[in-house]
Amino acid sequence: MASMANYKDGALNYSVVELEKSDSEYGMESPKSAKTVIAQFKEIFIHVVAITSTLAILVADYLEVYWLDLGAVSSSNKIRLPSIPFLSQSAQLKYSQFAAKVLEIVVMTSSSTLIFYLYWGLLRKASY
């Protein structure tokens, strides 16, 4: 954008054309807006899921909560959740293994995200 300014200096009357440069031409960055709460939650969602799932499994193991009884150990102080009546024992174990694999993928995704974030920060720091 160009703006015209008229100056009067004694007897001389002249025009000066002032060019307005954008911020990028001066080497300055434009101001950045703050992240919303939803955007911040999206960044940490996978970590929250991984941590809460792992803590839930650890608490269940500590309290000796079991989904179904395999008959190997009988103890009166164990908590047993009601099993699903229309599924066989092998089907319930398969679904438990599937849930364990999903948890493994979530934890590995969370760990990979943290590692790449730290690696990216080190690369960025080294470029200065």
C-alpha positions in Angstrom: 0.0 0.0 0.0 1.3 3.4 -0.8 0.2 6.6 0.9 0.8 10.1 -0.3 1.9 12.8 2.0 2.2 16.5 1.0 4.9 18.5 2.8 5.5 22.2 2.5 9.1 23.3 3.1 9.4 27.0 2.7 8.7 27.8 -0.9 8.9 24.2 -2.1 5.8 22.1 -2.2 6.6 18.4 -2.8 5.0 15.0 -2.4 6.5 12.0 -0.7 5.4 8.5 -1.4 5.6 6.3 1.6 5.5 2.6 1.1 4.0 0.6 3.9 5.9 -2.7 4.3 4.3 -5.7 5.7 5.6 -7.2 8.9 7.4 -10.0 7.1 9.5 -7.5 5.1 10.8 -6.1 8.4 11.6 -9.5 9.7 8.9 -9.5 12.3 6.3 -12.2 12.8 2.7 -11.5 13.0 1.1 -12.0 16.4 -0.1 -15.5 17.1 -3.3 -16.2 18.7 -3.5 -18.3 21.9 -4.6 -21.9 21.6 -8.1 -22.6 22.7 -8.9 -25.1 25.4 -10.2 -27.6 22.8 -7.0 -27.3 20.8 -4.9 -27.9 23.9 -7.0 -30.9 24.9 -6.6 -32.4 21.5 -2.8 -32.3 22.0 -2.8 -34.1 25.3 -5.8 -36.4 24.7 -3.7 -39.5 23.7 -1.5 -39.0 26.8 -4.6 -38.7 29.1 -6.0 -41.9 27.7 -2.7 -43.8 28.0 -2.1 -42.7 31.6 -5.7 -43.2 32.9 -5.9 -46.7 31.2 -2.6 -47.8 32.7 -3.5 -46.5 36.1 -6.8 -48.3 36.0 -5.1 -51.5 35.2 -2.6 -51.1 38.0 -5.3 -50.3 40.5 -7.4 -53.3 39.4 -4.3 -55.5 39.7 -3.5 -54.1 43.2 -7.1 -54.7 44.3 -7.1 -58.1 42.7 -10.1 -57.4 40.5 -10.6 -60.1 37.9 -12.9 -60.3 34.9 -13.4 -64.0 35.0 -12.2 -66.9 37.1 -10.0 -69.4 35.3 -10.1 -71.8 38.2 -6.4 -71.9 38.8 -6.4 -70.0 42.1 -9.3 -69.8 44.5 -9.1 -67.1 47.1 -12.0 -65.5 49.0 -10.6 -62.0 49.0 -10.6 -61.5 45.2 -13.1 -59.3 43.5 -14.8 -60.9 40.5 -16.7 -58.9 38.0 -19.8 -60.5 36.4 -18.8 -62.3 33.3 -20.7 -62.0 30.0 -23.0 -65.0 30.0 -23.4 -65.4 26.2 -19.7 -65.5 25.5 -17.5 -68.5 26.1 -14.4 -68.2 28.2 -12.1 -68.3 25.2 -14.1 -65.5 23.5 -13.8 -63.4 26.6 -10.1 -64.0 26.7 -9.8 -63.0 23.0 -11.6 -59.8 23.7 -9.3 -59.1 26.7 -6.3 -59.7 24.5 -7.7 -57.3 21.9 -8.2 -54.6 24.6 -4.6 -55.2 25.8 -3.4 -54.7 22.2 -5.4 -51.5 21.8 -3.9 -50.2 25.1 -0.4 -51.1 23.9 -1.0 -49.1 20.7 -2.2 -46.1 22.7 0.8 -46.2 25.0 3.2 -46.5 22.1 1.5 -43.6 20.3 1.8 -41.5 23.4 5.5 -42.4 23.9 6.3 -41.8 20.3 4.6 -38.4 20.4 6.7 -37.4 23.4 9.9 -38.6 21.9 9.3 -36.8 18.6 8.3 -33.7 20.4 11.5 -33.7 22.4 13.6 -34.5 19.3 11.9 -31.7 17.4 12.7 -29.3 20.3 16.4 -30.3 20.3 16.6 -29.8 16.5 15.0 -26.4 16.8 17.3 -25.4 19.7 20.3 -26.5 17.7 19.3 -24.4 14.7 19.7 -21.1 16.6 
